[in-house]
Amino acid sequence: MKDILVIKKRIIIFSASVFLLSGISYFLFDNLRDKIVDPNISQIFKMRDIYNNPIGKIETDFVIINFWASWCPPCVEETPSLIRFTQKYSKYFTLFALSQDTAKNEIHSFVKIFPALKSSYVTIVHDDSQSVARSFKVKKLPETFIYSVKQNKYFQLSGATNWEQPELVQAIEHHFNLRF
């Protein structure tokens, strides 16, 4: 009888420990969106957008980090399809557009040409010192990185991309195991 009580007591202690550890794990890991661990991405969240607003929380599962400049013809070429892609899939993706322009007025002029860049699913950041671009080892513009919220790099695109190409959309779906 005493052995049964000891076993029951051990089962209760073990169950309580598992429950406690589950609770701690939920508390620590449930809110991964707020815990940016990749130093390349975390530095973006220390910056402000071009309207001087702090960078907010990520509300999507993936971020697109696009390095561009208003003076870059391939960037201008890519922008409309990138905007449409991000708009169409805004449930999944947030776009961080990091301008490499030297002056903010160049960025504001660019936004006048592409007013959809003012959307809630797009955050424009002025990387005037190119420090973020250097940390990502950007060699040419445009350069794009797609990360999961957990900061696993999944995809990198160099040069102007047509974001509406069925092959690219399929590759992204396949890479991220998504069904758009």
C-alpha positions as CSV (number, residue, x, y, z in Angstrom):
1,M,0.0,0.0,0.0
2,K,2.9,2.3,0.9
3,D,4.5,1.7,-2.5
4,I,1.2,2.7,-4.3
5,L,1.1,6.0,-2.4
6,V,4.8,6.7,-3.3
7,I,4.1,5.9,-7.0
8,K,1.0,8.1,-7.0
9,K,3.0,10.9,-5.3
10,R,5.7,10.6,-8.0
11,I,3.1,10.7,-10.8
12,I,1.5,13.8,-9.3
13,I,4.9,15.5,-9.0
14,F,5.9,14.5,-12.5
15,S,2.6,15.7,-13.9
16,A,2.9,19.0,-12.1
17,S,6.4,19.4,-13.4
18,V,5.3,18.8,-17.0
19,F,2.4,21.2,-16.6
20,L,4.8,23.9,-15.1
21,L,7.3,23.4,-17.9
22,S,4.6,23.6,-20.5
23,G,3.4,26.9,-19.0
24,I,6.9,28.3,-19.0
25,S,7.5,27.2,-22.6
26,Y,4.2,28.8,-23.7
27,F,5.2,32.1,-21.9
28,L,8.7,32.1,-23.4
29,F,8.1,30.9,-26.9
30,D,4.5,31.9,-27.8
31,N,5.4,35.5,-28.5
32,L,8.3,34.9,-30.9
33,R,7.1,37.8,-33.1
34,D,8.4,40.1,-30.4
35,K,11.7,38.4,-29.9
36,I,13.9,39.3,-32.8
37,V,17.1,37.3,-32.5
38,D,18.8,37.7,-35.8
39,P,21.1,40.7,-35.4
40,N,20.6,41.7,-39.0
41,I,16.9,42.0,-38.6
42,S,16.9,43.2,-35.0
43,Q,18.8,46.4,-36.1
44,I,15.8,47.3,-38.3
45,F,13.5,47.3,-35.3
46,K,15.8,49.9,-33.6
47,M,15.3,52.3,-36.5
48,R,12.4,54.6,-37.4
49,D,10.4,54.7,-40.7
50,I,10.7,57.7,-43.0
51,Y,7.8,59.3,-41.1
52,N,9.8,59.1,-37.9
53,N,7.6,56.4,-36.4
54,P,9.1,53.5,-34.5
55,I,9.0,50.2,-36.3
56,G,6.0,48.2,-35.0
57,K,5.4,44.6,-34.2
58,I,5.3,42.1,-37.1
59,E,1.7,41.0,-37.6
60,T,2.6,38.5,-40.3
61,D,4.5,35.2,-40.4
62,F,7.1,36.4,-42.9
63,V,9.0,39.6,-43.7
64,I,10.3,40.8,-47.0
65,I,13.4,43.0,-46.6
66,N,14.0,44.8,-49.9
67,F,17.1,47.0,-50.4
68,W,16.5,49.7,-53.1
69,A,17.1,53.2,-54.1
70,S,15.1,55.8,-56.1
71,W,18.0,56.3,-58.6
72,C,18.2,52.5,-59.4
73,P,16.4,51.6,-62.6
74,P,16.0,47.9,-61.7
75,C,14.5,49.0,-58.4
76,V,12.0,51.2,-60.1
77,E,11.2,48.4,-62.5
78,E,10.6,45.9,-59.7
79,T,8.6,48.1,-57.4
80,P,5.1,47.8,-58.9
81,S,5.1,44.0,-58.9
82,L,6.6,43.9,-55.4
83,I,3.9,46.2,-54.1
84,R,1.1,44.1,-55.8
85,F,2.6,40.8,-54.4
86,T,2.8,42.3,-50.9
87,Q,-0.7,43.7,-51.1
88,K,-2.1,40.4,-52.5
89,Y,-0.4,38.3,-49.8
90,S,-0.4,40.9,-46.9
91,K,-1.9,38.2,-44.7
92,Y,1.5,36.4,-44.9
93,F,4.1,39.1,-45.7
94,T,5.2,42.5,-44.4
95,L,7.5,44.5,-46.6
96,F,10.4,46.4,-45.1
97,A,11.7,48.6,-47.9
98,L,15.2,49.9,-46.9
99,S,16.1,52.8,-49.1
100,Q,19.8,53.4,-49.8
101,D,19.1,57.0,-51.0
102,T,21.3,59.8,-49.6
103,A,18.4,62.1,-48.8
104,K,14.8,61.6,-47.5
105,N,13.3,63.9,-50.0
106,E,14.4,61.4,-52.7
107,I,12.4,58.7,-50.9
108,H,9.4,61.0,-50.5
109,S,9.5,61.8,-54.3
110,F,9.6,58.0,-55.0
111,V,6.6,57.4,-52.7
112,K,4.6,60.0,-54.7
113,I,5.2,57.9,-57.8
114,F,4.2,54.7,-56.0
115,P,1.6,55.8,-53.3
116,A,0.8,52.2,-52.4
117,L,4.1,52.3,-50.5
118,K,2.2,54.2,-47.8
119,S,0.2,51.0,-47.1
120,S,0.0,49.3,-43.7
121,Y,1.8,46.3,-45.0
122,V,4.8,48.3,-46.1
123,T,7.4,50.0,-43.8
124,I,9.9,52.3,-45.5
125,V,13.2,52.8,-43.7
126,H,16.0,55.1,-44.7
127,D,19.2,53.2,-44.4
128,D,21.2,56.4,-45.1
129,S,24.5,55.0,-43.7
130,Q,24.0,51.7,-45.5
131,S,24.9,50.0,-42.2
132,V,21.9,47.5,-42.5
133,A,22.8,46.8,-46.2
134,R,26.4,46.1,-45.2
135,S,25.3,43.7,-42.5
136,F,23.2,41.8,-45.0
137,K,26.2,41.9,-47.4
138,V,24.2,43.6,-50.1
139,K,26.3,44.0,-53.3
140,K,23.8,45.4,-55.8
141,L,20.3,46.8,-55.8
142,P,17.6,45.7,-55.6
143,E,18.4,42.9,-53.2
144,T,15.6,41.1,-51.3
145,F,15.6,38.7,-48.4
146,I,12.5,36.8,-47.1
147,Y,12.6,35.6,-43.5
148,S,10.2,33.7,-41.3
149,V,9.2,35.5,-38.1
150,K,11.4,33.0,-36.3
151,Q,14.3,34.6,-38.3
152,N,15.1,31.6,-40.5
153,K,16.4,32.9,-43.8
154,Y,14.4,31.2,-46.5
155,F,14.9,33.1,-49.7
156,Q,17.2,35.7,-51.4
157,L,16.6,37.4,-54.7
158,S,19.2,39.6,-56.4
159,G,18.3,42.1,-59.1
160,A,14.9,43.2,-60.4
161,T,12.3,40.5,-60.0
162,N,8.8,40.2,-61.4
163,W,7.0,39.2,-58.2
164,E,3.9,38.2,-60.2
165,Q,5.7,35.4,-62.2
166,P,3.8,32.2,-61.6
167,E,7.2,30.4,-61.1
168,L,8.3,32.7,-58.3
169,V,4.9,32.5,-56.6
170,Q,5.1,28.7,-56.8
171,A,8.7,28.7,-55.5
172,I,7.7,30.9,-52.5
173,E,4.6,28.7,-51.8
174,H,6.8,25.6,-52.0
175,H,9.6,27.1,-49.9
176,F,7.3,28.2,-47.1
177,N,4.8,25.3,-47.4
178,L,2.0,27.8,-48.1
179,R,-1.2,27.7,-50.1
180,F,-2.1,31.1,-51.4
